[in-house]
Amino acid sequence: ALFFLLCAAGWTLARRTASRYLFRPVAEWCQLPPKDAAKMPESAWKLSFYIISWLYSTYLLFFAGYPFFHDPPSVFYDWERGMEVPQDIALAYLLQGSFYAHSIYATLYMDAWRKDSVVMLIHHVVTLTLIIFSYV
């Protein structure tokens, strides 16, 4: 649990660093209007994470040797209660779960507050709950 929280804090640190040294300078270089320049780091961060997440998930589905894409029930073949989760899949859980824990913090303290921010908080809590319970 401590490592999970450290990873969530790591996402927050990575976002602050990327926003300060990469996304804001790019927004200035593109000469975006102030309103768009303020939103650009947040959007670029989410785009970056979801590209990385999608690429890793694609790797797991198609190149890691699992038959899950072509044979979805194979997820449950030879399943036993308490069995070890393969490390590459556990890493996917860690990355996704810690990102959604970070997203709860980010929605409250880093993102611009919007009309749907409460809905986003609920979404992040529900998603994190589903990730945790599907792992356990």
MIDOSE-1310 file (N, C-alpha, C; in nm, 2 decimals, decimal comma, always signed):
residues 136
alff	+0,08/-0,12/+0,00/+0,00/+0,00/+0,00/+0,09/+0,13/+0,00; +0,20/+0,12/+0,07/+0,29/+0,24/+0,08/+0,35/+0,26/-0,06; +0,39/+0,16/-0,13/+0,45/+0,17/-0,26/+0,35/+0,23/-0,36; +0,22/+0,18/-0,35/+0,11/+0,23/-0,43/+0,10/+0,39/-0,41
llca	+0,10/+0,43/-0,29/+0,09/+0,57/-0,26/+0,21/+0,65/-0,31; +0,33/+0,59/-0,30/+0,45/+0,66/-0,35/+0,44/+0,67/-0,50; +0,38/+0,57/-0,57/+0,36/+0,58/-0,71/+0,26/+0,69/-0,75; +0,16/+0,70/-0,67/+0,06/+0,81/-0,69/+0,13/+0,95/-0,67
agwt	+0,21/+0,96/-0,57/+0,29/+1,08/-0,55/+0,38/+1,10/-0,66; +0,44/+1,00/-0,72/+0,53/+1,01/-0,83/+0,46/+1,06/-0,95; +0,34/+1,02/-0,98/+0,26/+1,07/-1,09/+0,24/+1,22/-1,07; +0,21/+1,27/-0,95/+0,19/+1,41/-0,92/+0,32/+1,49/-0,95
larr	+0,43/+1,43/-0,90/+0,56/+1,50/-0,92/+0,59/+1,50/-1,07; +0,57/+1,39/-1,14/+0,59/+1,39/-1,29/+0,51/+1,49/-1,36; +0,38/+1,50/-1,32/+0,29/+1,60/-1,38/+0,34/+1,74/-1,36; +0,38/+1,77/-1,24/+0,43/+1,91/-1,21/+0,55/+1,94/-1,29
tasr	+0,64/+1,84/-1,30/+0,77/+1,86/-1,37/+0,74/+1,88/-1,52; +0,66/+1,79/-1,58/+0,63/+1,80/-1,72/+0,55/+1,93/-1,75; +0,46/+1,97/-1,67/+0,39/+2,09/-1,69/+0,48/+2,21/-1,69; +0,57/+2,22/-1,59/+0,65/+2,33/-1,58/+0,76/+2,34/-1,69
ylfr	+0,82/+2,23/-1,72/+0,94/+2,23/-1,81/+0,91/+2,19/-1,95; +0,79/+2,14/-1,98/+0,76/+2,09/-2,11/+0,63/+2,15/-2,17; +0,52/+2,13/-2,10/+0,39/+2,16/-2,15/+0,36/+2,32/-2,16; +0,40/+2,39/-2,05/+0,38/+2,53/-2,05/+0,47/+2,60/-2,15
pvae	+0,60/+2,56/-2,16/+0,68/+2,62/-2,27/+0,63/+2,60/-2,41; +0,57/+2,48/-2,43/+0,52/+2,45/-2,56/+0,39/+2,53/-2,59; +0,31/+2,55/-2,48/+0,19/+2,64/-2,50/+0,23/+2,78/-2,53; +0,34/+2,83/-2,47/+0,39/+2,96/-2,50/+0,45/+2,97/-2,64
wcql	+0,52/+2,87/-2,68/+0,58/+2,86/-2,81/+0,47/+2,86/-2,92; +0,36/+2,79/-2,89/+0,25/+2,79/-2,99/+0,17/+2,92/-2,99; +0,20/+3,01/-2,89/+0,13/+3,14/-2,88/-0,02/+3,11/-2,86; -0,06/+3,02/-2,78/-0,20/+2,99/-2,75/-0,26/+3,11/-2,68
ppkd	-0,39/+3,13/-2,70/-0,46/+3,23/-2,62/-0,45/+3,20/-2,47; -0,45/+3,29/-2,38/-0,43/+3,26/-2,23/-0,53/+3,15/-2,18; -0,65/+3,15/-2,22/-0,74/+3,05/-2,17/-0,70/+2,91/-2,21; -0,66/+2,90/-2,34/-0,61/+2,77/-2,39/-0,48/+2,73/-2,33
aakm	-0,39/+2,83/-2,32/-0,26/+2,80/-2,26/-0,27/+2,75/-2,12; -0,37/+2,80/-2,04/-0,39/+2,75/-1,91/-0,44/+2,61/-1,90; -0,51/+2,57/-2,00/-0,57/+2,43/-2,00/-0,47/+2,33/-2,07; -0,38/+2,38/-2,15/-0,30/+2,29/-2,23/-0,21/+2,19/-2,15
pesa	-0,15/+2,24/-2,04/-0,07/+2,14/-1,96/-0,15/+2,02/-1,91; -0,27/+2,05/-1,86/-0,35/+1,95/-1,80/-0,39/+1,85/-1,91; -0,43/+1,90/-2,03/-0,47/+1,81/-2,14/-0,35/+1,73/-2,19; -0,24/+1,80/-2,21/-0,12/+1,73/-2,26/-0,08/+1,62/-2,16
wkls	-0,09/+1,64/-2,03/-0,05/+1,54/-1,93/-0,14/+1,42/-1,95; -0,27/+1,44/-1,96/-0,37/+1,33/-1,97/-0,34/+1,25/-2,10; -0,32/+1,33/-2,21/-0,29/+1,26/-2,34/-0,16/+1,18/-2,32; -0,06/+1,23/-2,26/+0,07/+1,16/-2,25/+0,04/+1,03/-2,17
fyii	-0,03/+1,04/-2,05/-0,05/+0,92/-1,97/-0,13/+0,81/-2,05; -0,24/+0,86/-2,12/-0,32/+0,76/-2,18/-0,26/+0,70/-2,31; -0,17/+0,77/-2,37/-0,09/+0,71/-2,48/+0,00/+0,60/-2,42; +0,07/+0,63/-2,31/+0,16/+0,53/-2,25/+0,08/+0,41/-2,20
swly	-0,03/+0,44/-2,14/-0,12/+0,33/-2,08/-0,17/+0,24/-2,20; -0,21/+0,31/-2,31/-0,27/+0,23/-2,42/-0,16/+0,14/-2,48; -0,04/+0,20/-2,50/+0,07/+0,12/-2,55/+0,11/+0,00/-2,47; +0,11/+0,02/-2,33/+0,15/-0,09/-2,25/+0,03/-0,20/-2,25
styl	-0,09/-0,15/-2,25/-0,20/-0,25/-2,26/-0,20/-0,32/-2,39; -0,17/-0,25/-2,50/-0,15/-0,32/-2,63/-0,04/-0,42/-2,63; +0,07/-0,39/-2,56/+0,18/-0,48/-2,55/+0,13/-0,61/-2,48; +0,06/-0,59/-2,36/+0,01/-0,70/-2,29/-0,08/-0,79/-2,37
lffa	-0,17/-0,73/-2,44/-0,27/-0,80/-2,52/-0,22/-0,88/-2,64; -0,12/-0,82/-2,71/-0,08/-0,87/-2,83/+0,06/-0,93/-2,84; +0,15/-0,89/-2,75/+0,29/-0,92/-2,76/+0,35/-0,99/-2,64; +0,28/-1,00/-2,53/+0,33/-1,06/-2,41/+0,31/-1,21/-2,40
gypf	+0,24/-1,27/-2,50/+0,22/-1,41/-2,50/+0,09/-1,46/-2,43; +0,01/-1,36/-2,39/-0,12/-1,40/-2,33/-0,22/-1,41/-2,45; -0,32/-1,51/-2,43/-0,42/-1,53/-2,54/-0,55/-1,45/-2,51; -0,54/-1,35/-2,42/-0,66/-1,28/-2,37/-0,74/-1,21/-2,48
fhdp	-0,68/-1,16/-2,59/-0,75/-1,09/-2,69/-0,83/-1,19/-2,77; -0,77/-1,30/-2,82/-0,84/-1,39/-2,91/-0,93/-1,49/-2,83; -0,90/-1,51/-2,70/-0,97/-1,61/-2,62/-0,99/-1,55/-2,48; -1,09/-1,45/-2,47/-1,11/-1,38/-2,34/-1,13/-1,47/-2,22
psvf	-1,20/-1,58/-2,23/-1,22/-1,67/-2,11/-1,09/-1,73/-2,06; -0,98/-1,72/-2,14/-0,85/-1,78/-2,09/-0,80/-1,70/-1,97; -0,85/-1,59/-1,95/-0,81/-1,51/-1,82/-0,84/-1,60/-1,70; -0,95/-1,68/-1,71/-0,99/-1,76/-1,59/-0,94/-1,91/-1,60
ydwe	-0,87/-1,95/-1,70/-0,82/-2,09/-1,71/-0,72/-2,11/-1,60; -0,72/-2,22/-1,53/-0,63/-2,25/-1,42/-0,63/-2,15/-1,31; -0,73/-2,07/-1,30/-0,74/-1,97/-1,19/-0,76/-2,04/-1,06; -0,69/-2,00/-0,96/-0,71/-2,04/-0,82/-0,71/-1,93/-0,73
rgme	-0,79/-1,94/-0,63/-0,80/-1,83/-0,53/-0,66/-1,81/-0,46; -0,62/-1,68/-0,46/-0,49/-1,65/-0,40/-0,37/-1,67/-0,48; -0,39/-1,70/-0,61/-0,27/-1,72/-0,70/-0,20/-1,59/-0,73; -0,08/-1,60/-0,76/+0,01/-1,49/-0,79/-0,04/-1,42/-0,92
vpqd	-0,04/-1,29/-0,93/-0,07/-1,22/-1,05/+0,06/-1,20/-1,12; +0,07/-1,23/-1,25/+0,19/-1,21/-1,33/+0,24/-1,07/-1,31; +0,38/-1,05/-1,30/+0,43/-0,92/-1,27/+0,40/-0,82/-1,38; +0,39/-0,85/-1,50/+0,36/-0,75/-1,60/+0,22/-0,70/-1,59
iala	+0,13/-0,79/-1,55/-0,01/-0,75/-1,53/-0,02/-0,67/-1,40; +0,05/-0,72/-1,30/+0,05/-0,64/-1,17/+0,10/-0,50/-1,19; +0,20/-0,48/-1,28/+0,25/-0,35/-1,31/+0,14/-0,26/-1,38; +0,06/-0,32/-1,47/-0,05/-0,25/-1,53/-0,15/-0,20/-1,42
yllq	-0,18/-0,29/-1,32/-0,26/-0,25/-1,21/-0,20/-0,14/-1,13; -0,07/-0,15/-1,10/-0,01/-0,05/-1,03/-0,01/+0,09/-1,10; +0,02/+0,09/-1,23/+0,02/+0,21/-1,30/-0,11/+0,28/-1,31; -0,21/+0,19/-1,34/-0,35/+0,25/-1,36/-0,41/+0,29/-1,22
gsfy	-0,39/+0,21/-1,12/-0,45/+0,24/-0,99/-0,38/+0,36/-0,93; -0,25/+0,37/-0,93/-0,18/+0,49/-0,88/-0,21/+0,61/-0,96; -0,23/+0,60/-1,09/-0,27/+0,72/-1,17/-0,41/+0,77/-1,13; -0,50/+0,68/-1,10/-0,64/+0,72/-1,06/-0,63/+0,78/-0,92
ahsi	-0,55/+0,73/-0,83/-0,53/+0,79/-0,70/-0,47/+0,93/-0,72; -0,37/+0,94/-0,80/-0,32/+1,08/-0,83/-0,43/+1,17/-0,89; -0,52/+1,11/-0,97/-0,62/+1,19/-1,04/-0,72/+1,25/-0,94; -0,74/+1,18/-0,83/-0,83/+1,23/-0,73/-0,77/+1,36/-0,67
yatl	-0,64/+1,34/-0,63/-0,57/+1,46/-0,58/-0,56/+1,57/-0,68; -0,53/+1,54/-0,81/-0,52/+1,64/-0,91/-0,65/+1,71/-0,94; -0,76/+1,64/-0,94/-0,89/+1,70/-0,96/-0,92/+1,80/-0,85; -0,88/+1,77/-0,73/-0,91/+1,86/-0,61/-0,81/+1,98/-0,61
ymda	-0,68/+1,96/-0,64/-0,58/+2,06/-0,61/-0,50/+2,11/-0,73; -0,51/+2,04/-0,85/-0,42/+2,08/-0,96/-0,50/+2,13/-1,08; -0,61/+2,06/-1,11/-0,69/+2,09/-1,23/-0,77/+2,22/-1,21; -0,80/+2,28/-1,32/-0,90/+2,39/-1,32/-1,04/+2,33/-1,28
wrkd	-1,10/+2,40/-1,18/-1,23/+2,35/-1,14/-1,34/+2,38/-1,24; -1,42/+2,27/-1,28/-1,52/+2,28/-1,38/-1,65/+2,24/-1,33; -1,75/+2,26/-1,42/-1,89/+2,22/-1,38/-1,89/+2,07/-1,35; -1,82/+1,99/-1,42/-1,82/+1,85/-1,40/-1,71/+1,79/-1,30
svvm	-1,65/+1,88/-1,23/-1,54/+1,83/-1,14/-1,59/+1,73/-1,04; -1,71/+1,75/-0,98/-1,76/+1,66/-0,88/-1,79/+1,52/-0,95; -1,84/+1,52/-1,07/-1,86/+1,40/-1,14/-1,73/+1,33/-1,17; -1,63/+1,41/-1,21/-1,49/+1,35/-1,23/-1,44/+1,28/-1,10
lihh	-1,46/+1,35/-0,99/-1,41/+1,29/-0,86/-1,48/+1,16/-0,84; -1,61/+1,15/-0,86/-1,69/+1,03/-0,84/-1,64/+0,92/-0,94; -1,61/+0,96/-1,06/-1,56/+0,87/-1,16/-1,42/+0,81/-1,11; -1,33/+0,90/-1,07/-1,20/+0,85/-1,02/-1,21/+0,76/-0,90
vvtl	-1,30/+0,79/-0,81/-1,32/+0,70/-0,69/-1,37/+0,57/-0,73; -1,48/+0,57/-0,82/-1,54/+0,44/-0,86/-1,44/+0,36/-0,94; -1,36/+0,43/-1,03/-1,26/+0,35/-1,11/-1,15/+0,29/-1,03; -1,10/+0,37/-0,93/-1,00/+0,32/-0,84/-1,05/+0,20/-0,76
tlii	-1,18/+0,21/-0,71/-1,24/+0,10/-0,64/-1,25/-0,02/-0,72; -1,29/-0,01/-0,85/-1,30/-0,12/-0,94/-1,16/-0,18/-0,97; -1,06/-0,10/-0,98/-0,93/-0,15/-1,01/-0,88/-0,23/-0,89; -0,89/-0,17/-0,77/-0,85/-0,24/-0,65/-0,92/-0,37/-0,62
fsyv	-1,05/-0,37/-0,64/-1,13/-0,49/-0,61/-1,11/-0,60/-0,72; -1,08/-0,56/-0,84/-1,05/-0,66/-0,95/-0,91/-0,72/-0,92; -0,82/-0,65/-0,86/-0,69/-0,70/-0,83/-0,70/-0,80/-0,71; -0,77/-0,75/-0,61/-0,78/-0,83/-0,48/-0,86/-0,96/-0,51
